[in-house]
Amino acid sequence: MSVDLTSIAASVGVGGVAGFVIGYAIKKILKIVLVIVGLFLAALAYLASQGVISVNWDKINSASTSALVGIQNATMGATPEAANQVMMALANIGIPLTGSFAAAFALGFMKG
């Protein structure tokens, strides 16, 4: 049985570079979105304290709670068929590509 090291090295390299870049970009975009949301909520709180607007904080709290519950249900409700599809994708794409992508994604996300 012969192993083609060139294709494995290329797969690891491409997966590593792509994972790092995507992880880095996601963290940067997430930071920008969180700053914008924080500034928006701070502006709402300031305008409410000045009496310019009236904010129903209970309604905002219930809307954000229901959104978080919906996200949790969507991510935790994976079916066995989804797990089978992930395993098939790993088998078809290759463990070196997905492994290097995952490791580099985590590194890029930490550095971002």
Secondary structure, 3 states (H helix, E strand, C coil): CCCCHHHHHHHHHHHHHHHHHHHHHHHHHHHHHHHHHHHHHHHHHHHHHCCCCCCCHHHHHHHHHHHHHHHHHHHHCCCHHHHHHHHHHHHHHCHHHHHHHHHHHHHHHHHC
